[in-house]
C-alpha cells in the first residue's frame, strides 16, 4: 500500500459495561495547531476498516482528519465471542463519542461517513444531537435497507448467471460468493483496475478466509436487517452533503428520500464513479468536499 504518513496514531480505551476495549486511530494534520474544525471519518461495512478511505487524508492540508477502525474491526479490538445482542448502533455511537472526547473536539467537528458510516453518522445526530457537530457528509450511503437491497438486486440482473448465483449466496458462504462479489465490485464498487491495494486490504479484513465477519454477521442479521431512518431525517439539524456515483449501489432512488427529507441538504453525483469516488475521481471529490466544508 502507499506510504501514508499520519501525524499521530494510537489506541483509545473504550469502556463498555465495565469491560475495556481498544479503538485504534490515525490523525493526519495537526490537532493542536488547527484553524478549522477536524473531520472524523467513519468507515463502511459494518465489518470493514478505515484503509480504503485513506485518500480523504488529502483534506488534511486545511484541517485535521481523523480515521479509526470501529470496534471489532481492523486494528481495534476483535470480539468474536460476543453475542449478537452486543453489537448495536448505540455501541458504535458510544465509541464515536468516546473518540471525540479523547481528542477534546466535541465542541466543534465535522463527520464524513461512507456507506454504513453514513448510516451511523445520521443515527448519531438523530439519537444524541451532539452540540459540536457542524456538518455531515453522507457519501455513497442510504436511509433504508430495503432500498439498498432493491438496488443490489436490480444491478446484479445485468451480470451473467454465475455472478447472480454467487451474489445470492452472499454472506452465507463467503468463500463460495467471493468471485461473484469481486466481479460485481468491478462495476459498482470501484471501477479502477486493478483495485487499489487499500481497497483490497479492507475487503480482505471481512471477506477473506482470515477475515473477521463477527460484526457484519451480527448487525446484518439483526438491527440492520429492516433498518429505515427516513421518517426521522427531518430531525437532522446540521447541513448535510449527499454524495453518490453514477454507477453506485447507492443509486439516485436510494438518495432521493434523504434529499427530500433532510432540512439542509446538497447533493452531488460523480458521473465517472461507483461506490468509491474518493478513488475514482479523487481530485474532484476532494475539491467538492473542501468547498462544502468552507461554507458551513
C-alpha positions as CSV (number, residue, x, y, z in Angstrom):
1,X,0.0,0.0,0.0
2,X,1.0,3.6,-0.4
3,X,3.2,5.1,2.4
4,X,0.5,7.0,4.2
5,X,2.1,9.2,6.9
6,X,-0.2,10.1,9.8
7,X,1.0,12.8,12.2
8,X,-0.2,10.6,15.1
9,X,-1.6,7.1,15.7
10,X,-2.6,5.3,18.9
11,X,-5.1,3.5,21.0
12,X,-8.1,4.8,22.8
13,X,-9.5,2.8,25.7
14,X,-13.2,2.2,25.3
15,X,-15.3,1.1,28.3
16,X,-18.3,-1.0,27.6
17,X,-20.2,-2.1,30.7
18,X,-17.1,-2.3,32.8
19,X,-15.0,-4.1,30.1
20,X,-12.3,-2.0,28.5
21,X,-11.6,-2.5,24.8
22,X,-9.4,-0.6,22.3
23,X,-10.1,1.7,19.4
24,X,-7.2,2.3,17.0
25,X,-6.9,5.7,15.4
26,X,-4.8,7.7,13.0
27,X,-4.6,11.5,12.7
28,X,-3.5,13.4,9.6
29,X,-2.7,17.1,10.1
30,X,-2.3,18.9,13.4
31,X,-5.0,18.9,16.1
32,X,-3.0,21.3,18.3
33,X,-2.4,24.0,15.7
34,X,-5.7,23.6,13.8
35,X,-7.6,26.6,12.4
36,X,-10.5,24.6,11.1
37,X,-12.7,22.0,12.8
38,X,-11.5,18.5,12.4
39,X,-13.1,16.0,10.1
40,X,-13.7,12.5,11.6
41,X,-14.0,9.6,9.1
42,X,-16.5,6.8,9.6
43,X,-15.8,3.7,7.5
44,X,-18.3,1.3,5.9
45,X,-19.3,-2.2,6.5
46,X,-20.2,-2.8,9.2
47,X,-17.2,-5.0,9.4
48,X,-14.7,-3.1,7.2
49,X,-11.7,-0.9,8.1
50,X,-10.5,2.6,7.5
51,X,-7.8,1.8,5.0
52,X,-9.8,2.2,1.8
53,X,-10.8,5.7,2.8
54,X,-7.2,7.0,3.2
55,X,-7.4,9.3,0.1
56,X,-9.6,11.5,2.3
57,X,-6.4,12.4,4.2
58,X,-5.8,14.7,1.2
59,X,-8.0,17.1,3.1
60,X,-5.5,17.3,5.9
61,X,-3.8,20.3,4.2
62,X,-6.6,22.5,5.6
63,X,-7.9,20.7,8.7
64,X,-7.1,17.6,10.8
65,X,-8.6,14.4,9.5
66,X,-9.1,11.5,12.0
67,X,-9.5,7.9,11.0
68,X,-10.3,4.9,13.2
69,X,-11.2,1.3,13.0
70,X,-14.5,0.6,14.6
71,X,-14.7,-1.9,17.4
72,X,-14.5,-5.5,16.2
73,X,-12.6,-4.5,13.0
74,X,-9.1,-4.0,11.7
75,X,-6.6,-2.9,14.3
76,X,-9.2,-2.3,17.0
77,X,-10.2,-5.0,19.5
78,X,-11.8,-8.1,18.0
79,X,-14.5,-9.8,20.0
80,X,-15.6,-12.9,18.1
81,X,-17.2,-14.5,21.1
82,X,-19.6,-11.6,21.8
83,X,-23.3,-12.4,21.5
84,X,-25.3,-10.9,18.6
85,X,-27.1,-8.6,21.1
86,X,-23.8,-6.9,22.0
87,X,-23.5,-5.3,18.5
88,X,-25.8,-2.4,18.3
89,X,-25.9,1.1,16.7
90,X,-25.7,2.7,20.1
91,X,-22.4,0.7,20.8
92,X,-20.8,2.4,17.7
93,X,-22.2,5.8,18.6
94,X,-20.7,5.4,22.1
95,X,-17.4,4.5,20.5
96,X,-17.6,7.6,18.4
97,X,-18.4,9.8,21.3
98,X,-15.5,8.3,23.3
99,X,-13.2,9.2,20.4
100,X,-14.5,12.8,20.2
101,X,-14.0,13.2,24.0
102,X,-10.5,11.7,23.8
103,X,-9.4,14.3,21.4
104,X,-11.4,17.0,23.1
105,X,-13.1,18.1,19.9
106,X,-16.7,17.6,21.0
107,X,-17.2,21.3,20.8
108,X,-16.6,21.5,17.1
109,X,-16.2,18.8,14.4
110,X,-17.4,17.5,11.0
111,X,-18.3,13.9,10.1
112,X,-17.9,12.1,6.9
113,X,-19.4,8.6,6.7
114,X,-19.1,6.2,3.8
115,X,-21.9,3.6,3.2
116,X,-22.6,2.1,6.7
117,X,-20.6,5.1,8.1
118,X,-23.2,7.4,6.6
119,X,-25.9,5.4,8.4
120,X,-24.0,5.7,11.6
121,X,-23.5,9.4,11.5
122,X,-27.2,10.1,10.7
123,X,-28.1,7.9,13.7
124,X,-25.6,9.8,15.9
125,X,-27.1,13.1,15.0
126,X,-30.7,11.9,15.4
127,X,-30.2,10.0,18.7
128,X,-27.7,12.2,20.5
129,X,-27.9,15.7,18.9
130,X,-24.2,16.4,19.6
131,X,-23.7,20.1,20.3
132,X,-20.4,20.5,18.4
133,X,-21.4,18.8,15.2
134,X,-21.1,21.3,12.3
135,X,-22.0,19.2,9.3
136,X,-22.4,15.7,7.9
137,X,-21.0,14.3,4.6
138,X,-23.1,11.3,3.8
139,X,-21.2,9.6,0.9
140,X,-22.4,6.6,-1.1
141,X,-24.9,5.7,1.6
142,X,-28.6,5.0,2.3
143,X,-31.5,5.7,4.6
144,X,-33.4,2.4,4.2
145,X,-32.1,-1.1,3.9
146,X,-35.0,-2.2,1.7
147,X,-33.9,0.4,-0.9
148,X,-30.3,-0.8,-0.7
149,X,-31.3,-4.4,-1.2
150,X,-33.5,-3.5,-4.1
151,X,-30.7,-1.6,-5.8
152,X,-28.3,-4.5,-5.4
153,X,-31.0,-6.9,-6.8
154,X,-31.6,-4.6,-9.8
155,X,-27.9,-4.1,-10.6
156,X,-27.0,-7.8,-10.4
157,X,-29.6,-8.7,-13.1
158,X,-27.2,-7.2,-15.7
159,X,-24.5,-9.8,-14.8
160,X,-24.0,-13.3,-16.0
161,X,-25.9,-16.1,-14.2
162,X,-22.8,-17.3,-12.3
163,X,-22.5,-13.8,-10.8
164,X,-26.2,-13.7,-9.9
165,X,-25.9,-17.1,-8.2
166,X,-22.8,-16.2,-6.3
167,X,-24.2,-12.8,-5.1
168,X,-27.4,-14.7,-3.9
169,X,-25.2,-16.8,-1.6
170,X,-23.7,-13.6,-0.2
171,X,-22.6,-13.7,3.5
172,X,-23.9,-17.3,4.0
173,X,-20.7,-18.7,2.4
174,X,-18.0,-16.0,1.8
175,X,-15.6,-18.4,0.0
176,X,-18.3,-19.5,-2.5
177,X,-19.6,-16.0,-3.1
178,X,-16.2,-14.2,-3.3
179,X,-15.6,-14.5,-7.1
180,X,-19.1,-13.1,-7.9
181,X,-18.7,-10.3,-5.4
182,X,-15.4,-9.3,-6.9
183,X,-16.9,-9.2,-10.4
184,X,-19.9,-7.1,-9.1
185,X,-17.5,-4.7,-7.5
186,X,-15.6,-4.1,-10.7
187,X,-18.7,-2.2,-12.0
188,X,-20.4,-1.0,-8.8
189,X,-17.7,-1.0,-6.1
190,X,-14.5,0.5,-7.6
191,X,-14.1,1.0,-11.3
192,X,-10.3,1.4,-11.1
193,X,-8.5,-1.7,-12.3
194,X,-6.6,-3.2,-10.7
195,X,-8.3,-2.3,-7.4
196,X,-6.2,-0.1,-5.2
197,X,-4.3,-2.1,-2.6
198,X,-6.0,-0.3,0.2
199,X,-9.4,-1.3,-1.1
200,X,-8.4,-4.9,-1.5
201,X,-6.8,-4.9,2.0
202,X,-10.0,-3.6,3.6
203,X,-12.3,-6.2,1.9
204,X,-9.9,-8.9,2.9
205,X,-10.4,-8.0,6.6
206,X,-14.0,-9.1,6.2
207,X,-14.3,-11.4,3.2
208,X,-11.1,-13.4,3.1
209,X,-10.5,-16.7,5.0
210,X,-8.5,-14.9,7.6
211,X,-11.1,-12.1,7.9
212,X,-13.4,-11.4,10.9
213,X,-17.1,-11.4,9.9
214,X,-18.3,-11.1,13.5
215,X,-19.7,-7.6,13.3
216,X,-21.2,-7.9,9.8
217,X,-23.0,-11.2,10.7
218,X,-24.4,-9.8,13.9
219,X,-25.5,-6.4,12.5
220,X,-27.0,-7.5,9.2
221,X,-28.9,-10.3,10.8
222,X,-30.5,-8.1,13.5
223,X,-30.5,-4.3,13.9
224,X,-29.8,-3.5,10.2
225,X,-32.0,-6.2,8.6
226,X,-35.0,-3.9,8.2
227,X,-33.3,-0.6,9.2
228,X,-35.1,2.5,8.0
229,X,-34.5,6.0,9.2
230,X,-36.4,8.0,6.6
231,X,-39.2,9.2,9.0
232,X,-36.5,10.6,11.3
233,X,-34.5,12.6,8.8
234,X,-36.4,15.8,9.5
235,X,-34.7,15.8,12.9
236,X,-31.2,16.4,11.4
237,X,-30.2,19.9,12.5
238,X,-27.0,20.4,10.6
239,X,-26.1,20.9,6.9
240,X,-25.8,17.6,5.0
241,X,-23.8,16.9,1.8
242,X,-25.0,13.8,0.0
243,X,-22.7,12.1,-2.5
244,X,-23.1,9.2,-4.8
245,X,-21.7,7.8,-8.0
246,X,-23.4,7.3,-11.3
247,X,-22.6,3.5,-11.1
248,X,-23.1,3.2,-7.4
249,X,-25.3,0.8,-5.5
250,X,-26.3,4.0,-3.8
251,X,-28.4,4.8,-6.9
252,X,-30.3,8.0,-7.2
253,X,-33.6,6.4,-6.0
254,X,-31.7,5.4,-2.8
255,X,-30.7,9.0,-2.1
256,X,-34.0,10.7,-3.1
257,X,-35.7,10.1,0.3
258,X,-32.7,11.7,2.1
259,X,-32.7,14.7,-0.3
260,X,-36.4,15.2,0.1
261,X,-36.4,14.8,3.9
262,X,-33.3,16.5,5.2
263,X,-33.9,20.1,6.1
264,X,-30.5,21.4,4.9
265,X,-29.1,19.3,2.1
266,X,-27.0,19.4,-1.0
267,X,-26.4,16.5,-3.4
268,X,-23.7,15.8,-5.9
269,X,-23.4,12.7,-8.2
270,X,-19.9,11.8,-9.6
271,X,-20.6,10.8,-13.1
272,X,-17.5,8.6,-13.6
273,X,-17.7,6.8,-10.2
274,X,-19.3,3.9,-8.5
275,X,-19.1,3.3,-4.7
276,X,-15.6,4.9,-4.2
277,X,-15.4,8.3,-5.9
278,X,-12.6,9.2,-3.5
279,X,-10.5,6.8,-5.6
280,X,-12.3,7.1,-9.0
281,X,-12.5,10.9,-9.1
282,X,-10.1,11.7,-6.3
283,X,-9.2,15.3,-7.1
284,X,-12.7,16.4,-7.9
285,X,-14.1,14.6,-4.9
286,X,-11.7,16.4,-2.5
287,X,-12.3,19.8,-4.2
288,X,-16.0,19.4,-3.9
289,X,-15.9,18.4,-0.2
290,X,-13.4,21.3,0.6
291,X,-15.8,23.8,-0.9
292,X,-18.7,22.4,1.1
293,X,-16.7,22.5,4.4
294,X,-15.7,26.0,3.7
295,X,-19.3,27.1,3.6
296,X,-20.6,25.6,6.8
